[in-house]
């Protein structure tokens, strides 16, 4: 299970599939490494790799003001 929190709202893509454009998502993912991309018009795209382990919840919190590069 992956819980994504992004500030401000941004488009979120997981493994190349657009999840949506909100600030919070909970996504069930298979075990293994996954690629998360966050796109917002005011910031350079931000990518993260996350590892999902069965039975564990992965929390990914991104504040674009702190973690991304402005355009």
HTML snippet that shows the backbone in 3Dmol.js (N, CA, C, O; Angstrom):
<script src="https://3Dmol.org/build/3Dmol-min.js"></script>
<div id="view" style="width:600px;height:400px;position:relative"></div>
<script>
const pdb = `
ATOM      1  N   UNK A   1       0.847  -1.173   0.000  1.00  0.00           N
ATOM      2  CA  UNK A   1       0.000   0.000   0.000  1.00  0.00           C
ATOM      3  C   UNK A   1       0.894   1.238   0.000  1.00  0.00           C
ATOM      4  O   UNK A   1       1.857   1.319   0.762  1.00  0.00           O
ATOM      5  N   UNK A   2       0.568   2.191  -0.855  1.00  0.00           N
ATOM      6  CA  UNK A   2       1.295   3.453  -0.955  1.00  0.00           C
ATOM      7  C   UNK A   2       0.340   4.596  -0.644  1.00  0.00           C
ATOM      8  O   UNK A   2      -0.738   4.692  -1.230  1.00  0.00           O
ATOM      9  N   UNK A   3       0.743   5.464   0.285  1.00  0.00           N
ATOM     10  CA  UNK A   3      -0.026   6.664   0.604  1.00  0.00           C
ATOM     11  C   UNK A   3       0.814   7.851   0.148  1.00  0.00           C
ATOM     12  O   UNK A   3       1.932   8.052   0.623  1.00  0.00           O
ATOM     13  N   UNK A   4       0.263   8.637  -0.782  1.00  0.00           N
ATOM     14  CA  UNK A   4       0.964   9.803  -1.330  1.00  0.00           C
ATOM     15  C   UNK A   4       0.240  11.063  -0.863  1.00  0.00           C
ATOM     16  O   UNK A   4      -0.979  11.188  -0.979  1.00  0.00           O
ATOM     17  N   UNK A   5       1.040  11.997  -0.329  1.00  0.00           N
ATOM     18  CA  UNK A   5       0.519  13.324   0.032  1.00  0.00           C
ATOM     19  C   UNK A   5       1.401  14.351  -0.670  1.00  0.00           C
ATOM     20  O   UNK A   5       2.623  14.334  -0.525  1.00  0.00           O
ATOM     21  N   UNK A   6       0.771  15.249  -1.434  1.00  0.00           N
ATOM     22  CA  UNK A   6       1.513  16.265  -2.185  1.00  0.00           C
ATOM     23  C   UNK A   6       0.899  17.634  -1.905  1.00  0.00           C
ATOM     24  O   UNK A   6      -0.321  17.799  -1.918  1.00  0.00           O
ATOM     25  N   UNK A   7       1.772  18.612  -1.652  1.00  0.00           N
ATOM     26  CA  UNK A   7       1.352  20.000  -1.460  1.00  0.00           C
ATOM     27  C   UNK A   7       2.102  20.856  -2.443  1.00  0.00           C
ATOM     28  O   UNK A   7       3.327  20.745  -2.503  1.00  0.00           O
ATOM     29  N   UNK A   8       1.462  21.698  -3.212  1.00  0.00           N
ATOM     30  CA  UNK A   8       0.031  21.782  -3.511  1.00  0.00           C
ATOM     31  C   UNK A   8      -0.395  20.633  -4.424  1.00  0.00           C
ATOM     32  O   UNK A   8       0.427  19.809  -4.824  1.00  0.00           O
ATOM     33  N   UNK A   9      -1.692  20.589  -4.748  1.00  0.00           N
ATOM     34  CA  UNK A   9      -2.198  19.548  -5.660  1.00  0.00           C
ATOM     35  C   UNK A   9      -1.335  19.486  -6.905  1.00  0.00           C
ATOM     36  O   UNK A   9      -0.932  20.520  -7.439  1.00  0.00           O
ATOM     37  N   UNK A  10      -1.051  18.284  -7.368  1.00  0.00           N
ATOM     38  CA  UNK A  10      -0.231  18.089  -8.566  1.00  0.00           C
ATOM     39  C   UNK A  10      -0.660  16.798  -9.247  1.00  0.00           C
ATOM     40  O   UNK A  10      -1.307  15.944  -8.640  1.00  0.00           O
ATOM     41  N   UNK A  11      -0.291  16.668 -10.520  1.00  0.00           N
ATOM     42  CA  UNK A  11      -0.571  15.425 -11.237  1.00  0.00           C
ATOM     43  C   UNK A  11       0.409  14.360 -10.755  1.00  0.00           C
ATOM     44  O   UNK A  11       1.617  14.590 -10.705  1.00  0.00           O
ATOM     45  N   UNK A  12      -0.122  13.198 -10.404  1.00  0.00           N
ATOM     46  CA  UNK A  12       0.696  12.103  -9.895  1.00  0.00           C
ATOM     47  C   UNK A  12       0.602  10.927 -10.856  1.00  0.00           C
ATOM     48  O   UNK A  12      -0.484  10.506 -11.254  1.00  0.00           O
ATOM     49  N   UNK A  13       1.768  10.413 -11.216  1.00  0.00           N
ATOM     50  CA  UNK A  13       1.869   9.256 -12.097  1.00  0.00           C
ATOM     51  C   UNK A  13       2.637   8.162 -11.355  1.00  0.00           C
ATOM     52  O   UNK A  13       3.680   8.428 -10.759  1.00  0.00           O
ATOM     53  N   UNK A  14       2.123   6.937 -11.393  1.00  0.00           N
ATOM     54  CA  UNK A  14       2.808   5.800 -10.784  1.00  0.00           C
ATOM     55  C   UNK A  14       3.068   4.771 -11.871  1.00  0.00           C
ATOM     56  O   UNK A  14       2.136   4.286 -12.512  1.00  0.00           O
ATOM     57  N   UNK A  15       4.324   4.444 -12.074  1.00  0.00           N
ATOM     58  CA  UNK A  15       4.739   3.479 -13.103  1.00  0.00           C
ATOM     59  C   UNK A  15       4.186   3.842 -14.481  1.00  0.00           C
ATOM     60  O   UNK A  15       3.774   2.971 -15.247  1.00  0.00           O
ATOM     61  N   UNK A  16       4.184   5.148 -14.783  1.00  0.00           N
ATOM     62  CA  UNK A  16       3.755   5.623 -16.093  1.00  0.00           C
ATOM     63  C   UNK A  16       2.260   5.773 -16.276  1.00  0.00           C
ATOM     64  O   UNK A  16       1.808   6.147 -17.358  1.00  0.00           O
ATOM     65  N   UNK A  17       1.479   5.491 -15.240  1.00  0.00           N
ATOM     66  CA  UNK A  17       0.022   5.596 -15.316  1.00  0.00           C
ATOM     67  C   UNK A  17      -0.422   6.783 -14.465  1.00  0.00           C
ATOM     68  O   UNK A  17      -0.093   6.857 -13.281  1.00  0.00           O
ATOM     69  N   UNK A  18      -1.171   7.714 -15.068  1.00  0.00           N
ATOM     70  CA  UNK A  18      -1.650   8.880 -14.332  1.00  0.00           C
ATOM     71  C   UNK A  18      -2.694   8.436 -13.310  1.00  0.00           C
ATOM     72  O   UNK A  18      -3.691   7.800 -13.651  1.00  0.00           O
ATOM     73  N   UNK A  19      -2.441   8.785 -12.054  1.00  0.00           N
ATOM     74  CA  UNK A  19      -3.357   8.456 -10.962  1.00  0.00           C
ATOM     75  C   UNK A  19      -4.409   9.548 -10.823  1.00  0.00           C
ATOM     76  O   UNK A  19      -5.577   9.261 -10.560  1.00  0.00           O
ATOM     77  N   UNK A  20      -3.997  10.795 -10.999  1.00  0.00           N
ATOM     78  CA  UNK A  20      -4.925  11.909 -10.893  1.00  0.00           C
ATOM     79  C   UNK A  20      -4.220  13.176 -10.471  1.00  0.00           C
ATOM     80  O   UNK A  20      -2.991  13.256 -10.462  1.00  0.00           O
ATOM     81  N   UNK A  21      -5.027  14.172 -10.119  1.00  0.00           N
ATOM     82  CA  UNK A  21      -4.473  15.476  -9.761  1.00  0.00           C
ATOM     83  C   UNK A  21      -5.152  15.968  -8.484  1.00  0.00           C
ATOM     84  O   UNK A  21      -6.042  16.819  -8.514  1.00  0.00           O
ATOM     85  N   UNK A  22      -4.711  15.416  -7.387  1.00  0.00           N
ATOM     86  CA  UNK A  22      -5.192  15.819  -6.060  1.00  0.00           C
ATOM     87  C   UNK A  22      -4.000  15.834  -5.117  1.00  0.00           C
ATOM     88  O   UNK A  22      -2.860  15.651  -5.543  1.00  0.00           O
ATOM     89  N   UNK A  23      -4.265  16.051  -3.842  1.00  0.00           N
ATOM     90  CA  UNK A  23      -3.164  16.134  -2.882  1.00  0.00           C
ATOM     91  C   UNK A  23      -2.950  14.840  -2.101  1.00  0.00           C
ATOM     92  O   UNK A  23      -1.925  14.697  -1.435  1.00  0.00           O
ATOM     93  N   UNK A  24      -3.889  13.893  -2.164  1.00  0.00           N
ATOM     94  CA  UNK A  24      -3.719  12.663  -1.391  1.00  0.00           C
ATOM     95  C   UNK A  24      -4.310  11.468  -2.145  1.00  0.00           C
ATOM     96  O   UNK A  24      -5.416  11.529  -2.682  1.00  0.00           O
ATOM     97  N   UNK A  25      -3.546  10.397  -2.165  1.00  0.00           N
ATOM     98  CA  UNK A  25      -3.978   9.140  -2.777  1.00  0.00           C
ATOM     99  C   UNK A  25      -3.515   7.974  -1.924  1.00  0.00           C
ATOM    100  O   UNK A  25      -2.454   8.029  -1.303  1.00  0.00           O
ATOM    101  N   UNK A  26      -4.308   6.927  -1.897  1.00  0.00           N
ATOM    102  CA  UNK A  26      -3.905   5.652  -1.322  1.00  0.00           C
ATOM    103  C   UNK A  26      -4.029   4.634  -2.444  1.00  0.00           C
ATOM    104  O   UNK A  26      -5.101   4.460  -3.025  1.00  0.00           O
ATOM    105  N   UNK A  27      -2.918   3.962  -2.745  1.00  0.00           N
ATOM    106  CA  UNK A  27      -2.857   3.078  -3.908  1.00  0.00           C
ATOM    107  C   UNK A  27      -2.315   1.719  -3.485  1.00  0.00           C
ATOM    108  O   UNK A  27      -1.291   1.639  -2.808  1.00  0.00           O
ATOM    109  N   UNK A  28      -2.995   0.659  -3.881  1.00  0.00           N
ATOM    110  CA  UNK A  28      -2.486  -0.694  -3.652  1.00  0.00           C
ATOM    111  C   UNK A  28      -1.527  -1.034  -4.785  1.00  0.00           C
ATOM    112  O   UNK A  28      -1.893  -0.967  -5.958  1.00  0.00           O
ATOM    113  N   UNK A  29      -0.302  -1.398  -4.430  1.00  0.00           N
ATOM    114  CA  UNK A  29       0.717  -1.735  -5.429  1.00  0.00           C
ATOM    115  C   UNK A  29       1.301  -3.107  -5.142  1.00  0.00           C
ATOM    116  O   UNK A  29       1.329  -3.555  -3.996  1.00  0.00           O
ATOM    117  N   UNK A  30       1.761  -3.759  -6.177  1.00  0.00           N
ATOM    118  CA  UNK A  30       2.430  -5.045  -6.023  1.00  0.00           C
ATOM    119  C   UNK A  30       3.788  -4.840  -5.363  1.00  0.00           C
ATOM    120  O   UNK A  30       4.347  -3.744  -5.395  1.00  0.00           O
ATOM    121  N   UNK A  31       4.300  -5.885  -4.778  1.00  0.00           N
ATOM    122  CA  UNK A  31       5.630  -5.857  -4.170  1.00  0.00           C
ATOM    123  C   UNK A  31       6.672  -5.459  -5.214  1.00  0.00           C
ATOM    124  O   UNK A  31       6.582  -5.855  -6.376  1.00  0.00           O
ATOM    125  N   UNK A  32       7.656  -4.677  -4.788  1.00  0.00           N
ATOM    126  CA  UNK A  32       8.744  -4.309  -5.684  1.00  0.00           C
ATOM    127  C   UNK A  32       8.987  -2.819  -5.715  1.00  0.00           C
ATOM    128  O   UNK A  32       8.449  -2.070  -4.900  1.00  0.00           O
ATOM    129  N   UNK A  33       9.807  -2.393  -6.668  1.00  0.00           N
ATOM    130  CA  UNK A  33      10.166  -0.993  -6.828  1.00  0.00           C
ATOM    131  C   UNK A  33       9.236  -0.335  -7.837  1.00  0.00           C
ATOM    132  O   UNK A  33       8.959  -0.886  -8.902  1.00  0.00           O
ATOM    133  N   UNK A  34       8.762   0.851  -7.483  1.00  0.00           N
ATOM    134  CA  UNK A  34       7.837   1.589  -8.330  1.00  0.00           C
ATOM    135  C   UNK A  34       8.342   3.023  -8.515  1.00  0.00           C
ATOM    136  O   UNK A  34       9.059   3.557  -7.668  1.00  0.00           O
ATOM    137  N   UNK A  35       7.960   3.623  -9.622  1.00  0.00           N
ATOM    138  CA  UNK A  35       8.366   4.975  -9.952  1.00  0.00           C
ATOM    139  C   UNK A  35       7.175   5.916  -9.801  1.00  0.00           C
ATOM    140  O   UNK A  35       6.107   5.675 -10.365  1.00  0.00           O
ATOM    141  N   UNK A  36       7.368   6.999  -9.029  1.00  0.00           N
ATOM    142  CA  UNK A  36       6.326   8.001  -8.825  1.00  0.00           C
ATOM    143  C   UNK A  36       6.816   9.310  -9.442  1.00  0.00           C
ATOM    144  O   UNK A  36       7.934   9.746  -9.167  1.00  0.00           O
ATOM    145  N   UNK A  37       5.985   9.935 -10.272  1.00  0.00           N
ATOM    146  CA  UNK A  37       6.314  11.220 -10.889  1.00  0.00           C
ATOM    147  C   UNK A  37       5.256  12.227 -10.472  1.00  0.00           C
ATOM    148  O   UNK A  37       4.058  11.944 -10.508  1.00  0.00           O
ATOM    149  N   UNK A  38       5.722  13.419 -10.072  1.00  0.00           N
ATOM    150  CA  UNK A  38       4.829  14.489  -9.647  1.00  0.00           C
ATOM    151  C   UNK A  38       5.064  15.677 -10.564  1.00  0.00           C
ATOM    152  O   UNK A  38       6.192  16.151 -10.703  1.00  0.00           O
ATOM    153  N   UNK A  39       3.987  16.162 -11.197  1.00  0.00           N
ATOM    154  CA  UNK A  39       4.105  17.254 -12.160  1.00  0.00           C
ATOM    155  C   UNK A  39       3.172  18.393 -11.747  1.00  0.00           C
ATOM    156  O   UNK A  39       1.980  18.193 -11.512  1.00  0.00           O
ATOM    157  N   UNK A  40       3.749  19.585 -11.666  1.00  0.00           N
ATOM    158  CA  UNK A  40       3.000  20.796 -11.327  1.00  0.00           C
ATOM    159  C   UNK A  40       3.513  21.903 -12.240  1.00  0.00           C
ATOM    160  O   UNK A  40       4.718  21.975 -12.480  1.00  0.00           O
ATOM    161  N   UNK A  41       2.643  22.767 -12.757  1.00  0.00           N
ATOM    162  CA  UNK A  41       3.093  23.783 -13.715  1.00  0.00           C
ATOM    163  C   UNK A  41       4.128  24.770 -13.168  1.00  0.00           C
ATOM    164  O   UNK A  41       4.870  25.365 -13.948  1.00  0.00           O
ATOM    165  N   UNK A  42       4.194  24.954 -11.860  1.00  0.00           N
ATOM    166  CA  UNK A  42       5.142  25.910 -11.287  1.00  0.00           C
ATOM    167  C   UNK A  42       6.493  25.302 -10.920  1.00  0.00           C
ATOM    168  O   UNK A  42       7.413  26.026 -10.539  1.00  0.00           O
ATOM    169  N   UNK A  43       6.623  23.958 -11.033  1.00  0.00           N
ATOM    170  CA  UNK A  43       7.849  23.267 -10.606  1.00  0.00           C
ATOM    171  C   UNK A  43       8.333  22.286 -11.668  1.00  0.00           C
ATOM    172  O   UNK A  43       7.553  21.785 -12.477  1.00  0.00           O
ATOM    173  N   UNK A  44       9.630  22.026 -11.644  1.00  0.00           N
ATOM    174  CA  UNK A  44      10.180  20.972 -12.495  1.00  0.00           C
ATOM    175  C   UNK A  44       9.584  19.635 -12.042  1.00  0.00           C
ATOM    176  O   UNK A  44       9.334  19.454 -10.850  1.00  0.00           O
ATOM    177  N   UNK A  45       9.350  18.696 -12.965  1.00  0.00           N
ATOM    178  CA  UNK A  45       8.836  17.383 -12.559  1.00  0.00           C
ATOM    179  C   UNK A  45       9.747  16.750 -11.514  1.00  0.00           C
ATOM    180  O   UNK A  45      10.970  16.873 -11.577  1.00  0.00           O
ATOM    181  N   UNK A  46       9.138  16.082 -10.571  1.00  0.00           N
ATOM    182  CA  UNK A  46       9.859  15.457  -9.460  1.00  0.00           C
ATOM    183  C   UNK A  46       9.584  13.964  -9.497  1.00  0.00           C
ATOM    184  O   UNK A  46       8.426  13.552  -9.564  1.00  0.00           O
ATOM    185  N   UNK A  47      10.630  13.144  -9.454  1.00  0.00           N
ATOM    186  CA  UNK A  47      10.420  11.697  -9.459  1.00  0.00           C
ATOM    187  C   UNK A  47      11.032  11.067  -8.215  1.00  0.00           C
ATOM    188  O   UNK A  47      12.035  11.534  -7.676  1.00  0.00           O
ATOM    189  N   UNK A  48      10.398  10.003  -7.791  1.00  0.00           N
ATOM    190  CA  UNK A  48      10.866   9.233  -6.640  1.00  0.00           C
ATOM    191  C   UNK A  48      10.702   7.755  -6.947  1.00  0.00           C
ATOM    192  O   UNK A  48       9.755   7.355  -7.625  1.00  0.00           O
ATOM    193  N   UNK A  49      11.617   6.951  -6.452  1.00  0.00           N
ATOM    194  CA  UNK A  49      11.496   5.495  -6.498  1.00  0.00           C
ATOM    195  C   UNK A  49      11.077   5.048  -5.100  1.00  0.00           C
ATOM    196  O   UNK A  49      11.631   5.510  -4.102  1.00  0.00           O
ATOM    197  N   UNK A  50      10.111   4.162  -5.034  1.00  0.00           N
ATOM    198  CA  UNK A  50       9.683   3.638  -3.740  1.00  0.00           C
ATOM    199  C   UNK A  50       9.698   2.113  -3.800  1.00  0.00           C
ATOM    200  O   UNK A  50       9.445   1.514  -4.846  1.00  0.00           O
ATOM    201  N   UNK A  51       9.995   1.507  -2.674  1.00  0.00           N
ATOM    202  CA  UNK A  51       9.995   0.055  -2.554  1.00  0.00           C
ATOM    203  C   UNK A  51       8.807  -0.380  -1.717  1.00  0.00           C
ATOM    204  O   UNK A  51       8.632   0.072  -0.585  1.00  0.00           O
ATOM    205  N   UNK A  52       7.991  -1.259  -2.282  1.00  0.00           N
ATOM    206  CA  UNK A  52       6.810  -1.767  -1.591  1.00  0.00           C
ATOM    207  C   UNK A  52       7.130  -3.167  -1.079  1.00  0.00           C
ATOM    208  O   UNK A  52       7.577  -4.042  -1.822  1.00  0.00           O
ATOM    209  N   UNK A  53       6.886  -3.345   0.214  1.00  0.00           N
ATOM    210  CA  UNK A  53       7.099  -4.637   0.876  1.00  0.00           C
ATOM    211  C   UNK A  53       5.727  -5.139   1.326  1.00  0.00           C
ATOM    212  O   UNK A  53       4.950  -4.371   1.893  1.00  0.00           O
ATOM    213  N   UNK A  54       5.414  -6.424   1.084  1.00  0.00           N
ATOM    214  CA  UNK A  54       4.088  -6.938   1.455  1.00  0.00           C
ATOM    215  C   UNK A  54       3.764  -6.666   2.924  1.00  0.00           C
ATOM    216  O   UNK A  54       4.602  -6.855   3.805  1.00  0.00           O
ATOM    217  N   UNK A  55       2.542  -6.222   3.165  1.00  0.00           N
ATOM    218  CA  UNK A  55       2.073  -5.988   4.522  1.00  0.00           C
ATOM    219  C   UNK A  55       2.507  -4.668   5.137  1.00  0.00           C
ATOM    220  O   UNK A  55       2.121  -4.362   6.266  1.00  0.00           O
ATOM    221  N   UNK A  56       3.299  -3.881   4.424  1.00  0.00           N
ATOM    222  CA  UNK A  56       3.752  -2.599   4.955  1.00  0.00           C
ATOM    223  C   UNK A  56       3.167  -1.445   4.145  1.00  0.00           C
ATOM    224  O   UNK A  56       2.990  -1.542   2.930  1.00  0.00           O
ATOM    225  N   UNK A  57       2.871  -0.349   4.848  1.00  0.00           N
ATOM    226  CA  UNK A  57       2.377   0.850   4.196  1.00  0.00           C
ATOM    227  C   UNK A  57       3.562   1.775   3.954  1.00  0.00           C
ATOM    228  O   UNK A  57       4.366   2.010   4.856  1.00  0.00           O
ATOM    229  N   UNK A  58       3.670   2.300   2.731  1.00  0.00           N
ATOM    230  CA  UNK A  58       4.725   3.256   2.381  1.00  0.00           C
ATOM    231  C   UNK A  58       4.086   4.637   2.317  1.00  0.00           C
ATOM    232  O   UNK A  58       3.104   4.842   1.603  1.00  0.00           O
ATOM    233  N   UNK A  59       4.646   5.582   3.065  1.00  0.00           N
ATOM    234  CA  UNK A  59       4.167   6.961   3.056  1.00  0.00           C
ATOM    235  C   UNK A  59       5.139   7.814   2.270  1.00  0.00           C
ATOM    236  O   UNK A  59       6.341   7.800   2.535  1.00  0.00           O
ATOM    237  N   UNK A  60       4.622   8.560   1.301  1.00  0.00           N
ATOM    238  CA  UNK A  60       5.420   9.490   0.510  1.00  0.00           C
ATOM    239  C   UNK A  60       4.784  10.866   0.632  1.00  0.00           C
ATOM    240  O   UNK A  60       3.702  11.109   0.098  1.00  0.00           O
ATOM    241  N   UNK A  61       5.461  11.766   1.340  1.00  0.00           N
ATOM    242  CA  UNK A  61       4.963  13.135   1.528  1.00  0.00           C
ATOM    243  C   UNK A  61       5.898  14.101   0.820  1.00  0.00           C
ATOM    244  O   UNK A  61       7.103  14.116   1.070  1.00  0.00           O
ATOM    245  N   UNK A  62       5.329  14.903  -0.062  1.00  0.00           N
ATOM    246  CA  UNK A  62       6.110  15.856  -0.841  1.00  0.00           C
ATOM    247  C   UNK A  62       5.490  17.245  -0.672  1.00  0.00           C
ATOM    248  O   UNK A  62       4.294  17.431  -0.897  1.00  0.00           O
ATOM    249  N   UNK A  63       6.309  18.211  -0.275  1.00  0.00           N
ATOM    250  CA  UNK A  63       5.918  19.617  -0.288  1.00  0.00           C
ATOM    251  C   UNK A  63       6.746  20.245  -1.411  1.00  0.00           C
ATOM    252  O   UNK A  63       7.951  20.445  -1.257  1.00  0.00           O
ATOM    253  N   UNK A  64       6.113  20.550  -2.517  1.00  0.00           N
ATOM    254  CA  UNK A  64       6.838  21.016  -3.685  1.00  0.00           C
ATOM    255  C   UNK A  64       7.644  22.289  -3.403  1.00  0.00           C
ATOM    256  O   UNK A  64       8.695  22.495  -4.011  1.00  0.00           O
ATOM    257  N   UNK A  65       7.171  23.138  -2.498  1.00  0.00           N
ATOM    258  CA  UNK A  65       7.941  24.348  -2.151  1.00  0.00           C
ATOM    259  C   UNK A  65       9.306  23.991  -1.593  1.00  0.00           C
ATOM    260  O   UNK A  65      10.274  24.717  -1.816  1.00  0.00           O
ATOM    261  N   UNK A  66       9.398  22.869  -0.861  1.00  0.00           N
ATOM    262  CA  UNK A  66      10.652  22.455  -0.237  1.00  0.00           C
ATOM    263  C   UNK A  66      11.438  21.449  -1.072  1.00  0.00           C
ATOM    264  O   UNK A  66      12.669  21.450  -1.049  1.00  0.00           O
ATOM    265  N   UNK A  67      10.735  20.591  -1.807  1.00  0.00           N
ATOM    266  CA  UNK A  67      11.378  19.442  -2.457  1.00  0.00           C
ATOM    267  C   UNK A  67      11.615  19.576  -3.959  1.00  0.00           C
ATOM    268  O   UNK A  67      12.371  18.791  -4.531  1.00  0.00           O
ATOM    269  N   UNK A  68      10.982  20.556  -4.611  1.00  0.00           N
ATOM    270  CA  UNK A  68      11.094  20.662  -6.065  1.00  0.00           C
ATOM    271  C   UNK A  68      11.801  21.958  -6.465  1.00  0.00           C
ATOM    272  O   UNK A  68      11.966  22.876  -5.662  1.00  0.00           O
ATOM    273  N   UNK A  69      12.210  21.998  -7.731  1.00  0.00           N
ATOM    274  CA  UNK A  69      12.881  23.171  -8.296  1.00  0.00           C
ATOM    275  C   UNK A  69      11.847  23.992  -9.062  1.00  0.00           C
ATOM    276  O   UNK A  69      11.172  23.465  -9.946  1.00  0.00           O
ATOM    277  N   UNK A  70      11.718  25.286  -8.730  1.00  0.00           N
ATOM    278  CA  UNK A  70      10.756  26.121  -9.469  1.00  0.00           C
ATOM    279  C   UNK A  70      11.109  26.194 -10.958  1.00  0.00           C
ATOM    280  O   UNK A  70      12.278  26.086 -11.329  1.00  0.00           O
ATOM    281  N   UNK A  71      10.095  26.376 -11.804  1.00  0.00           N
ATOM    282  CA  UNK A  71      10.331  26.549 -13.242  1.00  0.00           C
ATOM    283  C   UNK A  71      10.764  27.963 -13.517  1.00  0.00           C
ATOM    284  O   UNK A  71      11.014  28.318 -14.669  1.00  0.00           O
TER     285      UNK A  71
END
`;
const viewer = $3Dmol.createViewer("view");
viewer.addModel(pdb, "pdb");
viewer.setStyle({}, {cartoon: {color: "spectrum"}});
viewer.zoomTo();
viewer.render();
</script>
